[in-house]
Amino acid sequence: MPSTSGNSESTGESRPSSVVVCGPVGRDLVLLVAEVPDAGTSAAVRERREVLGGKGANQAVAFARLETDVALVGAVGDDDAGADVLARARADGIDVSCVARRAAASSSTAHPGTSTARSFWGWPTSCARMRMRPNC
């Protein structure tokens, strides 16, 4: 079972994670606009944020915020977006030692849009090819 880097850094020892989450890992690009533009038109963006996303990562963040030792099992692309996602997860206290980097895949990005409109963009990504390894 994975061990959290938070435990090994703080105590010098490694212990198993209390929770292991398996699932999609990506990033959410949040663009706040007054209204969603019609096709072929544009809208002014009031605020732009990129945050850790994907159902697996979102659950792992929730456990980490509850101060639970949590590890994430998933896959990201071997691209800048994948590196950013892993850095954000580590900063949130999530063990990402079992998140695979896939050279032939791009990391997915969700565009949540307004509270009523969401768009999810991604490639046949890393998560579609996720396979479990015995030591993770």
Secondary structure, 3 states (H helix, E strand, C coil): CCECHHHHHHHCCCCECCEEEECCCEEEEEEEECCCCCCCCCCCEEEEEEEEECHHHHHHHHHHHCCCCEEEEEEEECCHHHHHHHHHHHHCCEEEEEEEEECCCCCCEEECCCCCCCEEECCCCHHHHCCCCCCC
